[in-house]
Amino acid sequence: MTDLLHTLPNFPTRHYTHLIPSLEKNLITTTDLLTLDPLEVAKRAQLPLLDVRRLANHVLTSLQSQLGVIDGKEALRKYEDPPRVGDAPSLRGSGSTISKPWSSISTLDPSLDTALGGGIPTTYITELTGESGAGKTQFLLSLLLTAQLPPPHGLSRPTVYISTEHSLPTSRLAQLLRSNPSFSSLPASTRPSLTRIFSIQTPDLESQDHILTYQLPVLLSRHNISLIVIDSIAANYRAERSSTSTSGAAYGLRSTQLVQLGHQLRCLAREHNCAIVVSNQVADRFAPVPSSSSSPLQRPPGSSPPLSVHSPSSPPHSDNSQGMQSLDAAIMPPPAPTAPQASSIQYPTLTLDHQQNFFTGWSSGPNNENQNLKTPTLGLVWTNQIACRIALIKEQAYSRSEEDNSVEGVQKGADWTPKQWRRYMKVVFASWAPTTGSEERGLEFEIWSGGLRAVDKGG
C-alpha cells in the first residue's frame, strides 16, 4: 500500500491506520486491492472482511471522483468523519422534537387508543393474534378506513390489504362507512373510500414472496401508502409446512425465511413511513400433567383424574352433607372446559416453557386456570421480528333464565347455557405502550356495526 499516496495524494489514510501496516507487510498494492476479491485480501492479510471491503470501496470511489466519473462530494460523504461528541445534538429538552414525527392510526375508540399508547404507529410491524372469531379481521378492516382519515385519527393516504385466505370483505367495509359516525359525518371529499384500498391476494408462499419483493415496493412508491395489512401472515407458511418435511433442515430453512420476511417488512415500513399490521393464527398449547409417584388408583381423596373435565351443562355433584355450600356453588356459572394447565409446574426461568408466558399473551399462572392456553404460530423466530403483539382473547359467558336460576331450578339441576362471547384486548409487548400484565384479562371490547369499541364498565 506504499503506492496509495502516489495514486491518491489526498486520500484520508487516518481512517485505515489499523489496516495499512498489515497490507504493506503482505505486499498488497493498490492494484491488488481493486482487482482481487476482498475476501482473498482479508485472508491474505488476516484482517476483518468488512474493513477491507470498506477500504476498497473508498479507494475506488476516490479514483472515480478524481477522474470525473461520478460526483465526488456526494459519493464520498458517507466516508467522512462521524460527528464529534461535542457536535452531536443534546438529548436534553428534545422530547418534543422526538415526538413530533410520531404518527399513528387511531382505532376511533379513546379507551382502545389509550391502551395502545395512542394507536397503531408507523414504521413498525404490529401483530394481531387470536383464535378464530376473536375480532382480528374486524380490527384490520377498521384500520383500513381509519388510515384514510386526516390527522390526528389517520394519515390521509391510501391503504393496502394483502389476503392469504379470503378476498377483501367489501360488504363489511361498506357497513362500517354507513354505521360509524366518524366516517358517515364527513364530506365526500375527505370521507374514506373503498377505491383507496388496494387489494392483493397471495394464494401460496411463492406468490407471496414475489409480491412482497417486487410489486409491493412499487405500489408504495407510486401511491404513498399509509398502511399495509397482511391477513394472515401464517396461512401460507402453515400450508407449506403440512406438505413438506418436518426435519431439522426444513425448520432451519423456515427460520431463515421468517427472518428475511421480517427484515423486508421493517425496511418497507421505515422507508415509506407506513404502518404494517399483520394478523396471526394461534395453536393450542398442551401443558404436561404433573408427574406423581402414586398410581392412578392411589390418588388422594377428592382429586379428579388428570384429564377429567367437567361439562359446562352439568355442575359437579355434591352430597347432602354439604348443604347450602353446594347450592351456592351451583348458582355460580361453571368454568369453561380447558386442557390440563401447568400452573402447578415450575419451569426453570430461562426455558421457553416459562418465557412464553410473557410474549404469547396466554399465561399459565394460577389466576388463569380456566383459560385455554394458546400460542401464536410461527414461533419465537417470528416473535423477534415484530415490534408489538396484541392478543385478542374471547371467552364464553354462561347464563340461566330467572326460573332456572331460582332455588327450585338449581335443585333440579337446571343447565347453564352459553349466552355470548366476551372479547378482551391485551398488549403483550410494545415499546410505546404499557403492556398488560400476564395475570390480567385486558381491556374488554365488543364488535358492532361501526367497528370495535370498548365495553363501558360503568354502564
C-alpha positions as CSV (number, residue, x, y, z in Angstrom):
1,M,0.0,0.0,0.0
2,T,3.1,2.3,-0.3
3,D,1.8,3.4,-3.7
4,L,-1.6,4.5,-2.3
5,L,-0.5,8.1,-1.7
6,H,1.2,8.2,-5.0
7,T,-2.0,7.3,-6.7
8,L,-4.3,9.4,-4.4
9,P,-2.3,12.0,-2.6
10,N,-5.3,13.4,-0.7
11,F,-6.7,10.0,0.4
12,P,-7.6,10.1,4.1
13,T,-5.5,7.3,5.4
14,R,-6.2,8.2,9.0
15,H,-9.4,6.1,8.8
16,Y,-7.5,3.0,8.0
17,T,-4.3,3.1,10.2
18,H,-5.2,-0.3,11.6
19,L,-5.3,-1.9,8.1
20,I,-2.4,-0.3,6.2
21,P,0.5,-1.9,8.2
22,S,-0.7,-5.4,7.7
23,L,-1.4,-4.7,4.0
24,E,2.1,-3.4,3.5
25,K,3.6,-6.4,5.4
26,N,1.8,-8.8,3.0
27,L,2.9,-6.8,-0.1
28,I,-0.7,-5.9,-1.1
29,T,-0.7,-3.0,-3.6
30,T,-3.5,-0.6,-4.5
31,T,-3.9,-2.6,-7.7
32,D,-4.4,-5.8,-5.7
33,L,-6.9,-4.1,-3.5
34,L,-9.0,-3.0,-6.5
35,T,-8.7,-6.2,-8.6
36,L,-8.7,-9.0,-6.1
37,D,-11.7,-10.3,-4.2
38,P,-12.0,-8.6,-0.8
39,L,-12.3,-12.0,0.9
40,E,-9.0,-13.1,-0.6
41,V,-7.3,-9.9,0.5
42,A,-8.7,-10.2,4.0
43,K,-7.5,-13.9,4.3
44,R,-4.0,-13.0,3.0
45,A,-3.6,-10.0,5.4
46,Q,-5.6,-11.6,8.2
47,L,-7.9,-8.5,8.5
48,P,-11.6,-8.1,9.0
49,L,-13.5,-8.6,5.8
50,L,-15.9,-5.6,6.3
51,D,-13.0,-3.3,6.9
52,V,-11.1,-4.4,3.8
53,R,-14.2,-4.1,1.7
54,R,-14.8,-0.6,3.0
55,L,-11.3,0.4,2.2
56,A,-11.5,-1.0,-1.3
57,N,-14.8,0.8,-2.0
58,H,-13.4,4.1,-0.6
59,V,-10.3,3.8,-2.9
60,L,-12.5,3.0,-5.9
61,T,-14.9,5.9,-5.2
62,S,-12.0,8.3,-4.8
63,L,-10.5,7.2,-8.1
64,Q,-13.8,7.6,-9.9
65,S,-14.3,11.1,-8.3
66,Q,-10.8,12.2,-9.4
67,L,-11.5,11.0,-13.0
68,G,-14.8,12.8,-13.0
69,V,-16.9,9.7,-13.5
70,I,-19.1,10.4,-10.5
71,D,-20.0,13.3,-8.3
72,G,-17.2,13.2,-5.7
73,K,-18.8,15.3,-2.9
74,E,-22.0,13.2,-2.8
75,A,-20.3,9.8,-3.2
76,L,-17.6,10.5,-0.6
77,R,-19.9,11.9,2.0
78,K,-20.5,8.5,3.6
79,Y,-16.8,8.1,4.2
80,E,-16.4,11.3,6.1
81,D,-15.6,11.5,9.8
82,P,-18.5,10.9,12.1
83,P,-19.6,14.0,14.1
84,R,-17.7,14.6,17.3
85,V,-19.3,14.2,20.7
86,G,-19.4,18.0,21.2
87,D,-21.1,18.5,17.8
88,A,-23.9,16.0,18.5
89,P,-27.3,17.5,19.5
90,S,-28.1,17.2,23.1
91,L,-31.0,15.0,24.2
92,R,-31.9,17.4,27.0
93,G,-35.1,19.2,26.2
94,S,-35.6,17.4,22.9
95,G,-38.5,15.2,23.9
96,S,-41.0,17.3,22.0
97,T,-38.7,17.2,19.0
98,I,-38.6,13.5,19.0
99,S,-42.3,13.1,19.4
100,K,-43.2,15.4,16.5
101,P,-42.5,12.9,13.7
102,W,-44.5,10.3,15.6
103,S,-47.6,9.4,13.6
104,S,-50.2,6.7,14.3
105,I,-53.6,5.3,13.2
106,S,-56.4,5.5,15.6
107,T,-59.0,2.8,16.4
108,L,-61.7,5.6,16.8
109,D,-62.2,4.5,20.4
110,P,-60.5,6.5,23.2
111,S,-60.1,3.6,25.5
112,L,-58.6,1.3,22.9
113,D,-56.2,4.1,21.8
114,T,-55.1,4.7,25.4
115,A,-54.4,1.0,25.8
116,L,-52.3,1.0,22.6
117,G,-50.4,4.1,23.6
118,G,-52.1,6.3,21.0
119,G,-52.9,3.9,18.3
120,I,-51.0,1.9,15.7
121,P,-47.7,3.7,14.9
122,T,-46.0,3.9,11.6
123,T,-42.5,2.4,10.8
124,Y,-43.2,-0.6,12.9
125,I,-44.7,-4.1,12.5
126,T,-47.7,-4.7,14.7
127,E,-49.2,-8.2,15.1
128,L,-52.8,-9.1,16.0
129,T,-53.1,-12.6,17.2
130,G,-56.0,-14.6,18.5
131,E,-58.3,-17.6,17.7
132,S,-61.0,-17.6,15.1
133,G,-63.8,-15.2,15.9
134,A,-61.8,-13.1,18.3
135,G,-62.1,-10.0,16.1
136,K,-58.8,-9.8,14.2
137,T,-60.3,-9.2,10.7
138,Q,-62.8,-6.7,12.1
139,F,-59.9,-4.8,13.7
140,L,-57.9,-4.7,10.4
141,L,-60.9,-3.6,8.3
142,S,-61.5,-0.7,10.7
143,L,-57.8,0.4,10.3
144,L,-58.0,0.2,6.5
145,L,-60.6,3.0,6.6
146,T,-59.3,5.0,9.6
147,A,-55.9,5.4,8.0
148,Q,-57.5,7.4,5.2
149,L,-58.9,10.0,7.6
150,P,-57.0,13.3,8.1
151,P,-54.8,13.6,11.2
152,P,-54.9,13.1,14.1
153,H,-57.0,10.0,13.5
154,G,-55.4,8.9,10.2
155,L,-52.8,9.8,7.7
156,S,-54.9,10.9,4.7
157,R,-53.3,8.2,2.5
158,P,-54.4,5.0,0.7
159,T,-54.0,1.6,2.2
160,V,-53.2,-2.0,1.1
161,Y,-54.9,-5.2,2.0
162,I,-52.9,-8.4,1.3
163,S,-55.0,-11.5,1.9
164,T,-53.7,-15.1,2.1
165,E,-57.1,-16.7,2.9
166,H,-60.1,-14.8,1.5
167,S,-60.9,-11.8,-0.6
168,L,-61.5,-8.3,0.8
169,P,-64.9,-8.2,2.6
170,T,-66.3,-5.1,0.8
171,S,-69.8,-5.5,2.2
172,R,-68.5,-5.2,5.8
173,L,-66.4,-2.2,4.8
174,A,-69.5,-0.5,3.3
175,Q,-71.3,-1.2,6.6
176,L,-68.5,0.4,8.5
177,L,-68.7,3.5,6.4
178,R,-72.5,3.8,6.9
179,S,-72.7,3.0,10.6
180,N,-69.7,4.7,12.1
181,P,-70.3,8.5,12.6
182,S,-66.6,9.2,12.3
183,F,-67.0,8.2,8.6
184,S,-70.6,9.0,7.7
185,S,-70.5,12.6,9.0
186,L,-67.6,13.6,6.8
187,P,-68.0,15.4,3.5
188,A,-67.5,13.2,0.4
189,S,-64.1,14.8,-0.4
190,T,-62.5,13.6,2.9
191,R,-64.5,10.5,3.6
192,P,-62.7,7.2,3.3
193,S,-63.5,5.2,0.2
194,L,-63.1,1.6,-0.9
195,T,-61.5,2.8,-4.1
196,R,-58.5,3.9,-2.0
197,I,-57.9,0.3,-0.7
198,F,-55.6,-1.8,-2.9
199,S,-56.5,-5.5,-2.5
200,I,-54.0,-8.2,-3.3
201,Q,-54.4,-12.0,-2.9
202,T,-51.5,-14.4,-2.3
203,P,-52.7,-18.0,-2.7
204,D,-49.3,-19.6,-1.9
205,L,-45.9,-18.8,-0.4
206,E,-44.2,-18.3,-3.8
207,S,-46.6,-15.6,-4.9
208,Q,-46.4,-14.0,-1.5
209,D,-42.6,-13.7,-1.7
210,H,-42.8,-12.3,-5.3
211,I,-45.5,-9.7,-4.3
212,L,-43.6,-8.5,-1.2
213,T,-40.3,-8.3,-3.0
214,Y,-41.2,-6.7,-6.3
215,Q,-44.8,-5.5,-6.6
216,L,-45.4,-4.0,-3.1
217,P,-42.3,-1.6,-3.2
218,V,-43.5,-0.2,-6.5
219,L,-47.1,0.2,-5.1
220,L,-45.8,2.0,-2.1
221,S,-43.7,4.5,-4.1
222,R,-46.4,5.3,-6.6
223,H,-49.4,5.7,-4.3
224,N,-47.9,6.9,-1.0
225,I,-49.4,4.1,1.1
226,S,-50.0,4.7,4.8
227,L,-50.9,1.2,6.0
228,I,-50.2,-2.4,4.9
229,V,-52.4,-5.1,6.2
230,I,-51.5,-8.8,5.8
231,D,-54.3,-11.2,6.8
232,S,-52.9,-13.6,7.8
233,I,-49.1,-13.9,7.9
234,A,-49.1,-17.6,8.9
235,A,-51.6,-19.1,6.5
236,N,-49.2,-19.8,3.6
237,Y,-46.4,-21.0,5.9
238,R,-48.7,-23.4,7.6
239,A,-49.9,-24.8,4.3
240,E,-46.4,-25.2,3.1
241,R,-45.4,-26.9,6.3
242,S,-48.1,-29.6,6.0
243,S,-46.8,-30.6,2.6
244,T,-43.0,-30.5,3.3
245,S,-40.6,-32.3,5.6
246,T,-40.5,-31.6,9.3
247,S,-36.8,-32.3,9.6
248,G,-34.4,-30.0,11.3
249,A,-33.2,-28.7,7.9
250,A,-36.7,-27.8,7.0
251,Y,-37.2,-25.9,10.2
252,G,-33.9,-24.1,9.7
253,L,-35.0,-23.0,6.3
254,R,-38.3,-21.8,7.6
255,S,-36.5,-19.7,10.3
256,T,-34.3,-18.1,7.6
257,Q,-37.4,-17.2,5.6
258,L,-39.1,-15.6,8.6
259,V,-36.0,-13.5,9.4
260,Q,-35.8,-12.4,5.8
261,L,-39.5,-11.6,5.8
262,G,-39.3,-9.5,9.0
263,H,-36.3,-7.6,7.7
264,Q,-38.0,-6.9,4.4
265,L,-41.2,-5.6,6.1
266,R,-39.3,-3.4,8.5
267,C,-37.3,-1.8,5.7
268,L,-40.5,-1.0,3.8
269,A,-42.1,0.5,6.9
270,R,-39.2,2.7,7.6
271,E,-38.5,3.8,4.0
272,H,-42.1,4.7,3.2
273,N,-43.2,5.8,6.7
274,C,-46.1,3.4,6.8
275,A,-47.6,1.1,9.4
276,I,-47.6,-2.7,8.8
277,V,-50.2,-4.7,10.7
278,V,-50.4,-8.5,10.3
279,S,-52.8,-11.0,11.8
280,N,-51.5,-14.3,13.1
281,Q,-53.2,-17.5,14.0
282,V,-52.8,-19.4,17.2
283,A,-52.4,-23.1,18.2
284,D,-53.4,-24.9,21.4
285,R,-50.7,-25.2,24.0
286,F,-51.0,-28.5,25.9
287,A,-49.3,-28.4,29.3
288,P,-47.9,-31.7,30.6
289,V,-49.7,-33.4,33.5
290,P,-47.7,-33.1,36.8
291,S,-46.0,-36.4,37.4
292,S,-46.8,-38.2,40.7
293,S,-45.2,-41.2,42.3
294,S,-48.6,-42.7,43.2
295,S,-50.5,-44.7,40.6
296,P,-53.9,-43.6,39.2
297,L,-55.6,-45.9,41.7
298,Q,-53.9,-44.2,44.6
299,R,-55.0,-40.6,44.0
300,P,-55.7,-38.5,47.1
301,P,-59.3,-38.4,48.2
302,G,-61.4,-35.8,46.4
303,S,-59.0,-35.4,43.5
304,S,-60.1,-36.0,39.9
305,P,-58.3,-37.8,37.1
306,P,-55.7,-35.6,35.3
307,L,-57.7,-35.5,32.1
308,S,-61.2,-35.2,33.6
309,V,-63.2,-32.2,32.5
310,H,-66.5,-31.0,33.9
311,S,-69.2,-30.4,31.3
312,P,-70.4,-26.8,31.3
313,S,-74.0,-28.1,31.3
314,S,-73.7,-30.2,34.4
315,P,-72.1,-28.7,37.6
316,P,-70.2,-31.1,39.9
317,H,-72.5,-33.3,42.1
318,S,-72.3,-32.9,45.9
319,D,-73.7,-35.0,48.8
320,N,-76.4,-33.8,51.2
321,S,-73.8,-33.0,53.9
322,Q,-72.6,-30.0,52.0
323,G,-75.9,-28.2,52.5
324,M,-76.1,-24.7,51.3
325,Q,-72.5,-24.7,50.1
326,S,-73.4,-26.9,47.2
327,L,-76.4,-24.7,46.4
328,D,-74.1,-21.6,46.3
329,A,-71.6,-23.4,44.1
330,A,-74.4,-24.4,41.7
331,I,-75.5,-20.8,41.4
332,M,-72.1,-19.8,40.1
333,P,-71.5,-20.4,36.4
334,P,-69.3,-23.3,35.6
335,P,-65.7,-22.8,34.3
336,A,-65.2,-23.2,30.6
337,P,-63.7,-26.7,29.7
338,T,-60.0,-26.4,29.4
339,A,-57.0,-28.6,28.8
340,P,-54.7,-29.5,31.7
341,Q,-52.9,-26.5,33.0
342,A,-49.3,-26.0,34.1
343,S,-50.0,-23.7,37.0
344,S,-48.6,-26.2,39.5
345,I,-45.5,-26.9,37.4
346,Q,-42.5,-24.6,38.0
347,Y,-40.3,-24.4,34.9
348,P,-36.7,-23.1,35.0
349,T,-36.6,-19.4,34.4
350,L,-34.6,-19.5,31.1
351,T,-36.6,-22.2,29.4
352,L,-39.1,-21.5,26.6
353,D,-42.0,-23.0,28.7
354,H,-41.5,-20.3,31.3
355,Q,-40.6,-17.4,29.0
356,Q,-43.6,-17.9,26.6
357,N,-45.9,-16.7,29.4
358,F,-44.6,-13.2,28.7
359,F,-44.6,-13.0,24.9
360,T,-47.5,-15.2,23.8
361,G,-50.4,-13.4,25.5
362,W,-51.6,-16.5,27.3
363,S,-50.2,-17.2,30.7
364,S,-50.4,-20.4,32.7
365,G,-50.5,-18.6,36.1
366,P,-52.8,-19.6,39.0
367,N,-55.3,-16.8,38.1
368,N,-55.7,-18.2,34.5
369,E,-56.6,-21.8,35.3
370,N,-59.9,-21.6,33.4
371,Q,-58.3,-20.1,30.3
372,N,-57.4,-22.3,27.3
373,L,-53.7,-21.8,26.6
374,K,-52.8,-20.6,23.1
375,T,-49.5,-20.0,21.3
376,P,-49.2,-17.7,18.3
377,T,-47.9,-19.6,15.3
378,L,-44.5,-19.2,13.6
379,G,-42.8,-19.5,16.9
380,L,-40.1,-17.5,18.7
381,V,-38.3,-16.6,15.4
382,W,-41.2,-14.6,14.2
383,T,-41.8,-13.0,17.6
384,N,-38.4,-11.4,17.4
385,Q,-39.3,-9.8,14.0
386,I,-42.2,-7.8,15.3
387,A,-42.3,-4.6,17.5
388,C,-45.7,-5.1,19.0
389,R,-48.0,-8.1,19.7
390,I,-51.7,-7.5,20.5
391,A,-53.6,-10.6,21.7
392,L,-57.4,-10.7,21.2
393,I,-58.9,-13.2,23.6
394,K,-62.5,-14.5,23.5
395,E,-64.3,-16.2,26.4
396,Q,-67.8,-17.7,26.5
397,A,-70.2,-16.2,29.1
398,Y,-72.9,-18.5,30.5
399,S,-76.3,-17.6,31.9
400,R,-79.6,-19.0,33.2
401,S,-83.1,-17.9,32.9
402,E,-84.7,-16.4,36.0
403,E,-86.8,-19.5,36.5
404,D,-83.8,-21.8,36.2
405,N,-81.7,-19.6,38.5
406,S,-84.2,-19.9,41.3
407,V,-83.6,-22.2,44.3
408,E,-86.0,-24.8,42.8
409,G,-84.3,-24.6,39.4
410,V,-80.9,-25.0,40.9
411,Q,-82.0,-28.0,42.9
412,K,-83.4,-29.6,39.8
413,G,-80.1,-29.2,38.1
414,A,-81.0,-26.6,35.5
415,D,-78.4,-26.2,32.8
416,W,-76.2,-23.3,32.1
417,T,-76.5,-22.1,28.5
418,P,-73.9,-20.1,26.6
419,K,-75.1,-16.6,26.2
420,Q,-72.5,-14.7,24.3
421,W,-68.8,-14.2,23.7
422,R,-66.8,-11.8,25.7
423,R,-63.7,-10.4,24.0
424,Y,-60.5,-8.8,25.5
425,M,-57.6,-7.0,24.1
426,K,-54.1,-7.4,25.6
427,V,-50.9,-5.6,24.7
428,V,-48.5,-8.4,25.1
429,F,-45.4,-6.3,24.4
430,A,-44.7,-2.9,22.7
431,S,-42.0,-0.3,23.1
432,W,-44.5,2.6,23.0
433,A,-47.4,1.3,25.2
434,P,-47.7,-0.2,28.7
435,T,-48.1,-4.0,28.5
436,T,-51.0,-5.8,30.0
437,G,-50.0,-8.0,33.0
438,S,-49.7,-11.7,32.4
439,E,-52.4,-12.3,35.0
440,E,-54.8,-9.7,33.6
441,R,-57.5,-10.3,31.1
442,G,-57.1,-7.0,29.3
443,L,-59.5,-4.4,28.0
444,E,-62.9,-5.8,27.2
445,F,-64.3,-4.7,23.8
446,E,-67.2,-5.5,21.6
447,I,-67.9,-5.7,17.8
448,W,-70.7,-3.6,16.5
449,S,-71.9,-2.4,13.1
450,G,-69.5,0.5,13.2
451,G,-66.3,-1.4,14.1
452,L,-64.8,-2.0,17.6
453,R,-65.4,-0.2,20.8
454,A,-64.5,-0.7,24.5
455,V,-67.2,-2.0,26.8
456,D,-68.3,0.7,29.3
457,K,-68.0,-0.9,32.8
458,G,-69.9,1.9,34.4
459,G,-72.9,1.5,32.1
